[in-house]
Amino acid sequence: MTVPTAPSLYQPTSLDDAVERLAVAGPDAAPIAGATWIMRSPSRGEPFHREYVSLARIEELRRIDDDGATLTIGAAVTHARLAQALAGHPALEALRQAAATSANPSVRRQATVGGNLCARDFAAADLAPALLSLSARVVLAGPAGITTTPLSGFLAGRDNLPPGTVLAHVSVPLAPVVSAHARLTLRRAGDYPVAIVSVAATLDDAGVVESATVAVGSVEPVARLWPELAAAMTGRPLDADEAVRTARELAGAFTPRTSVEADGWYRLQVLPTVVGRAVRALESHGRDRT
Ligand SMILES: Cc1cc2nc3c(=O)[nH]c(=O)nc-3n(C[C@H](O)[C@H](O)[C@H](O)COP(=O)(O)OP(=O)(O)OC[C@H]3O[C@@H](n4cnc5c(N)ncnc54)[C@H](O)[C@@H]3O)c2cc1C
């Protein structure tokens, strides 16, 4: 019987060192952050990598910076710390809610923003739709240098990143929006959500939607925007009941996934209800704002 060897851990203190080590090792190595996804690799039938490059000691990845126009969130910031930091940013309520309600308290103290966005095949990531609704961009560090790209494009292409690519930061524009995040779990709060909806909108003084962004997670394999629903909400007052009806009409745009937690048809069936919850929360944030 062959005994599998434990993976080794490399702990750089600079981003450049992490990128170089990952680029040299190629597919034998991978970044590791909170390890909440990696630790469950065997239960998904995935072998561990031979080496993990830890992001935990890289100071710049642990920072949250606010320059008044953009919030820059380091990839190694945990969900718990993010939720705490966003208490002073009412416009980013969708992201605060996502960070504060994902998983359970002990996972939230470990799981990071970068891990949430980079875990392949993790359809139920809460931060992904929240950040999509807020028009976030990701900053990637790789052997060829630094690139910045919209989160939607990153999520769609993340399986084909060159070796050595590390998600370094997420930047979120500090726009005058109201935003909300809603998720439906089957049983307990710690379960993976069946469907997730995040919405952000700008409202005029009369409460009419000037622009909207709607994002959906956990229904398809990768979180994505729902531009048709956003367009239908624009130019009218916020109305949760109307949003539910429109979501029912437009839900055919999704190709839902089936997993051990829920069938695809069920995810699609509950999606309009989750839309209604998100828009109702938005209505209440809009009222608080006036
Ligand atoms: C029981 C349980 C329930 C959970 N429920 C939820 C939930 O409902 N909602 C939710 O959002 N999350 C949930 N999670 C947490 C989920 O695992 C994390 O949100 C996240 O996906 C992993 O973050 P991490 O830092 O632990 O990543 P890790 O496990 O360290 O890494 C995950 C993957 O991302 C890669 N990676 C990590 N950081 C980077 C980076 N900066 N650049 C490039 N690649 C990187 C790693 O190589 C690995 O492939 C749950 C976890 C558990 C254990």
The ligand as an SDF file (V2000), in Angstrom:
LIG
                    3D

 53 58  0  0  0  0  0  0  0  0999 V2000
  -19.1240   23.8500    5.9910 C   0  0  0  0  0  0  0  0  0  0  0  0
  -18.8090   25.0160    5.0940 C   0  0  0  0  0  0  0  0  0  0  0  0
  -19.8490   25.7730    4.5730 C   0  0  0  0  0  0  0  0  0  0  0  0
  -19.5890   26.8580    3.7510 C   0  0  0  0  0  0  0  0  0  0  0  0
  -20.6300   27.5930    3.2670 N   0  0  0  0  0  0  0  0  0  0  0  0
  -20.3790   28.6840    2.5030 C   0  0  0  0  0  0  0  0  0  0  0  0
  -21.4430   29.4950    1.9920 C   0  0  0  0  0  0  0  0  0  0  0  0
  -22.6080   29.2370    2.2110 O   0  0  0  0  0  0  0  0  0  0  0  0
  -21.1260   30.5730    1.2690 N   0  0  0  0  0  0  0  0  0  0  0  0
  -19.8320   30.9270    1.0000 C   0  0  0  0  0  0  0  0  0  0  0  0
  -19.5990   31.9100    0.3120 O   0  0  0  0  0  0  0  0  0  0  0  0
  -18.8130   30.1890    1.4720 N   0  0  0  0  0  0  0  0  0  0  0  0
  -19.0570   29.0920    2.2040 C   0  0  0  0  0  0  0  0  0  0  0  0
  -18.0280   28.3280    2.6850 N   0  0  0  0  0  0  0  0  0  0  0  0
  -16.6830   28.8360    2.6560 C   0  0  0  0  0  0  0  0  0  0  0  0
  -15.9270   28.6190    1.3650 C   0  0  0  0  0  0  0  0  0  0  0  0
  -15.1070   27.4880    1.4810 O   0  0  0  0  0  0  0  0  0  0  0  0
  -15.1550   29.8980    1.2220 C   0  0  0  0  0  0  0  0  0  0  0  0
  -16.1140   30.9310    1.0870 O   0  0  0  0  0  0  0  0  0  0  0  0
  -14.2060   30.0480    0.0750 C   0  0  0  0  0  0  0  0  0  0  0  0
  -14.7190   29.4400   -1.0790 O   0  0  0  0  0  0  0  0  0  0  0  0
  -12.8600   29.4790    0.3660 C   0  0  0  0  0  0  0  0  0  0  0  0
  -12.0440   30.4800    0.8920 O   0  0  0  0  0  0  0  0  0  0  0  0
  -10.6560   30.0330    1.5280 P   0  0  0  0  0  0  0  0  0  0  0  0
   -9.9050   31.2610    1.8550 O   0  0  0  0  0  0  0  0  0  0  0  0
  -10.8650   29.0480    2.6240 O   0  0  0  0  0  0  0  0  0  0  0  0
   -9.9800   29.3390    0.2470 O   0  0  0  0  0  0  0  0  0  0  0  0
   -8.9890   28.1010    0.1370 P   0  0  0  0  0  0  0  0  0  0  0  0
   -9.6690   26.8430    0.5650 O   0  0  0  0  0  0  0  0  0  0  0  0
   -7.6970   28.4220    0.7840 O   0  0  0  0  0  0  0  0  0  0  0  0
   -8.7910   28.0850   -1.4490 O   0  0  0  0  0  0  0  0  0  0  0  0
   -9.8610   27.8360   -2.3240 C   0  0  0  0  0  0  0  0  0  0  0  0
   -9.3470   27.7970   -3.7630 C   0  0  0  0  0  0  0  0  0  0  0  0
   -8.9900   29.1000   -4.2020 O   0  0  0  0  0  0  0  0  0  0  0  0
   -7.5900   29.1640   -4.5390 C   0  0  0  0  0  0  0  0  0  0  0  0
   -7.1590   30.4690   -4.0240 N   0  0  0  0  0  0  0  0  0  0  0  0
   -7.3450   30.9400   -2.7640 C   0  0  0  0  0  0  0  0  0  0  0  0
   -6.9620   32.2220   -2.6900 N   0  0  0  0  0  0  0  0  0  0  0  0
   -6.5030   32.5670   -3.9260 C   0  0  0  0  0  0  0  0  0  0  0  0
   -5.9900   33.7730   -4.4790 C   0  0  0  0  0  0  0  0  0  0  0  0
   -5.8900   34.9090   -3.7680 N   0  0  0  0  0  0  0  0  0  0  0  0
   -5.5940   33.7700   -5.7820 N   0  0  0  0  0  0  0  0  0  0  0  0
   -5.7050   32.6340   -6.5310 C   0  0  0  0  0  0  0  0  0  0  0  0
   -6.2170   31.4760   -6.0660 N   0  0  0  0  0  0  0  0  0  0  0  0
   -6.6160   31.4450   -4.7620 C   0  0  0  0  0  0  0  0  0  0  0  0
   -6.9430   27.9580   -3.8970 C   0  0  0  0  0  0  0  0  0  0  0  0
   -5.8290   27.5070   -4.6210 O   0  0  0  0  0  0  0  0  0  0  0  0
   -8.1070   26.9470   -3.9530 C   0  0  0  0  0  0  0  0  0  0  0  0
   -8.1730   26.3920   -5.2460 O   0  0  0  0  0  0  0  0  0  0  0  0
  -18.2530   27.2150    3.4680 C   0  0  0  0  0  0  0  0  0  0  0  0
  -17.1980   26.4300    3.9840 C   0  0  0  0  0  0  0  0  0  0  0  0
  -17.4780   25.3360    4.7740 C   0  0  0  0  0  0  0  0  0  0  0  0
  -16.3290   24.5290    5.3050 C   0  0  0  0  0  0  0  0  0  0  0  0
  1  2  1  0
  2  3  1  0
  2 52  2  0
  3  4  2  0
  4  5  1  0
  4 50  1  0
  5  6  2  0
  6  7  1  0
  6 13  1  0
  7  8  2  0
  7  9  1  0
  9 10  1  0
 10 11  2  0
 10 12  1  0
 12 13  2  0
 13 14  1  0
 14 15  1  0
 14 50  1  0
 15 16  1  0
 16 17  1  0
 16 18  1  0
 18 19  1  0
 18 20  1  0
 20 21  1  0
 20 22  1  0
 22 23  1  0
 23 24  1  0
 24 25  2  0
 24 26  1  0
 24 27  1  0
 27 28  1  0
 28 29  2  0
 28 30  1  0
 28 31  1  0
 31 32  1  0
 32 33  1  0
 33 34  1  0
 33 48  1  0
 34 35  1  0
 35 36  1  0
 35 46  1  0
 36 37  1  0
 36 45  1  0
 37 38  2  0
 38 39  1  0
 39 40  1  0
 39 45  2  0
 40 41  1  0
 40 42  2  0
 42 43  1  0
 43 44  2  0
 44 45  1  0
 46 47  1  0
 46 48  1  0
 48 49  1  0
 50 51  2  0
 51 52  1  0
 52 53  1  0
M  END
$$$$
